[in-house]
Amino acid sequence: MGSVKGRRFERNDPAGQHAGQAPLRRDGSDEVAQWFETTLGKTLGQVTAESVNRLVPAGYYRSGFQAGFAPVNLLQRAESPFFQSLNQPNNCADGSPSALICRPEQLPFAARSIDLLALPFVLDFSLDPHAVLREAHSVLAPEGCLVICGFNRWSLWGLRRLLRLGVRQAPWSGSFLTLSQVQDWTRLLGLELVSAASVFYRLPIGQARLLQRTAFLEPAGDRWWPVFSGAYVIVVRKRAFGHSALLEPVRSARRRTQKPLVSALPRQVAKERLRVLRG
């Protein structure tokens, strides 16, 4: 997998002050993990994983890492998958760790060493999503893919979040970034859009029976109201010899002709659907 940044790797130290505990942050990572274990969280994770498996382009991904605490596996195409963990790191059959205690802003990997990197609902709960994306860009290998999943602000999920009064609990404590924000940030890093999709059109309800009865909304929503989905998935690729668009002069002609690849702005809700682009 390449060299490891030992200075950034956080393990549980039995002699340490917080032995047996993960380095939790102020954003309540344990609370987010618990919500993803609920019926609604598991259903969302399952639908998201199915969409990611379709959108990630076929190819050889030697190493993969998934940050966040959603109990889904988005690294099925990776030969050597690693996952972020809240508990003691697990070990594979060959003795190598399969779960690492780390932070998305400080990944324990060398630069350009990860072929497939997944951030399921990480940016929504991060205190510094810009730092997470910069770190992801740093460890991502040339021609490697980055998978980003997030909650859609312009949906019934976003509306329920706005109507929550007082202290919000997960997942309503998340920032629910807009799709256009995430798209712009990845573009500024020089990441190329490979594919995108709207996912999960069911209401944010926690009853298993109602979730099963409203499963028909998935194909209907994908056809008739994709911009109102509860979540979205974006797959971007790191260019082999690319550089950040922040350092690239933008000509006036290019500025006039360039259009957003994916948009979820309110003024375009009735005009444009979120299209799935396949690389």
N, C-alpha and C positions, 0 to 999 in steps of 0.2 A: 504493500500500500504506500510505501514511501516513508520518509522520516517523520517523526512525531515531535511536535513542539512541547518538550517536556515541561517547560515553564508554565504552560497554560493548562496542563492536564490536571484535573482535580479528582483525587481519589479519596475515599473514606480512610482516614487514619485512625486506627484504634486508640492511639495515644493522644489524638487531637481533642479539641474541646467539643466538637460536634460529631463524635464518632458514631457511625451508623446512620447518618443523615446526609441527604443531598444538600448542596449549597443553594438553598432557595433564595429567590429574589423577591423584591417588594411587589412584583406583579402577581403573586399568589399562584405559583406554578403548581403547587399541590392541589389547590382548588380547581384549577383547569383540568388537571389529570383526573380528579374525581368526577367532574361533570362528563368527561368523555367515557366514563364507565357506566353512565346512565343509559336508559333505553334510547332516548333521543340522541345522545352523543354517539352511541354505538351505531345507530342507524345512519347518522350523518357520515361517520367514518367509513362505513361499508360502501355507501353510495359514492363517496369521494374516491375510495381506493379503486373501485371499478372504473371510474372515469379516468383516473391516472393511468391505469394499465392500458387503456385504449389510446391515450394521448402521447405517452412517452414513445418516441420513435424506436424502432427495432435497431439493435446494434449490440456491440460488446461493451459492457460496463464492468470493468475489473473491480473497482471499489465504489462503495456507496455509503452515504451517511444520511440519517434522518434525524432532524432535531425536533423538539417539541415532545409532548406527552400524549398525543392522540394514539390510542391502541390500534393502529392500523399499520399495515406493511406496504409502503409505497416503493420498496426497493426490490421488487420481485425480479427485476431484470439485472440486478447487480450480482456479480459472482461472490463478492465479499461484503455483505451488508453490515453496517454498524448503526447502533441506535443510541440516542440520548436516553439516560436513565436517571430516575430519582433515587435509586437504591444502589446497593453494592453491584459493581460491574459483573456481568455474567461471563462465562467462558465457553468458547466453542470446544469441539472435540479435540482440536489440535492445541488447545491451551491459549489461543489468542482471544482477547476480549471482544465480545459481540455487543456489549452495552457500555457506554462511556458516560461518566459524570462530567459534564462540561456545560458551557454556556454558548448559546448561538452567536454571541458577539465575540467569543474567544474559543474557536474550535482547535482541538489538539492535533492538527494535521499540518503537514508542510504545504507550501504554496504549490498550486497546480497539481494536486495529488488525488483529488476525488472526481470520479467520472460521473456519478449520479448523486445529486444532493437534493433532499426533499425538506421543505419547510411547511408542514401541514399546520395551518392556523397559528403560526409562530409570530408573524408580524403584527397580528391583531393584539397580542398580549405582551409585546416587547416594549420596554421603556425607550428603546432607541432602534427603531426598525431600519434606519439608515445604516447604522453600524452592523446590523445583522446582514444586510445585503452586501455591504463592502467586504465583510469577512467571507461570505459565501462566494463572492467573485474572486477573492484571493485564493481560496483553497480549491476552487473548481478548475479541473484540468481543461486544456484547450479542446474544443469540440465536446466538452462535457455538458450535461443537461442539469438545469435547476428547475425543480417543481415547487410552485408556490400555491398554497390553498388558503383561502380566506373567506370571511363572512361578507356577504353582499349588503352594503349599507342601504341600497335602494330596494328594499324588499320588506315583507312582513316581519322578518327577523330584525331588520334595522328599525322598523316602526315600534316593535315591542321593546327594543332597547331604549328608544327615546321616551317611551311611556313609563319606564321603570323609575320610580321615585325613591329617594333615599340612597342607601348604599347598595350598589349593584353587585350581584354575585355572578360567577362565571355561568354562561359565556357572555352575559350582558355587560360585564366589566371591561370587555375588550373594546378597542378603538374602532373596529369595523371600518378599516380603510377602504376608500373607493377603488374600484378596479382601474380607473384612469391614473390614480396616484401611483399604484404599484407598477403599472405599465410604464409610466414616465421615468420612475426611478431605475427600472431595469434597463431602459433605453439609454439613460445617461451613463450607465456603467458599460455600455457597449454590448449588452446582451441582446441576442436576436430572438424574436418571437418564433417559436416552432408551432405551438398549438394552444388553444384555449377553449374553455367550455363553461357553460352554466350548469350547476348541479343542485339537486335537492329543492323540489318545489312544494313539498309538504309543509303544513303549518308547524310552527315550533311548539308542539305539544308532546308531553312525555308519556302518554298512554300507549302501550304497545298495540292494543286493539285498533285504536284510531289511526295509528301510523300504518298499520297493515291495510286498513280499509281505504286509505287515501293514497295508496301506492300508484293508483292510476294517474295521479297528477304528474308523475315523472315524465312519461312520454307526451302528455298533453301540454305540460308547461314548456318542455323543450321545443315544442312546435309553435305555440301560440304566445307565450309571454316569457321568453328566456331571460330578459333583463330583470325580472322580478325573482329570480332564483335565490334560495337562501345562502348559497355559497358559489364560489367560482374556483376554477383551476387554470393556472397558467404554466406553460412549459417553455423555458427559454434556453438558448444555447450560447455558450461562450465561444466567441470566434477564435480561430487558431492564431491569427496574427492581428487581432483587433486591438483597439484602444478606446479609452473612454471618450464618449461624445462631448464631455466637458472641455476636452482639449482640442476639439475639432471645430474650426471656424464654420459657421453656418451662413451660407450665402442666401441672399434675399430670394432668388428664384427657388432654391430648395425649400426655404421656409414657406413660400406660398403654396407649393405643390404637395408638401408632406402632410399626410393625414394620419390620425391615430389608427393603429392596427385594431385595437379593441376599445370600445367606449361604453361606459355605463353612466354617462352624465344624464341628469334628469331631463334636460331639454331634448335629448335624443332618444328618450324612452319609446316614443311613438314612431320614431323614424327608422331606427336601425336595430337589428338583432345581433346578438353575440354569436359570431360565426366560429366554427371549429376549423382551424387551419392545420393541416397535416404536412409535416416536412418530409 
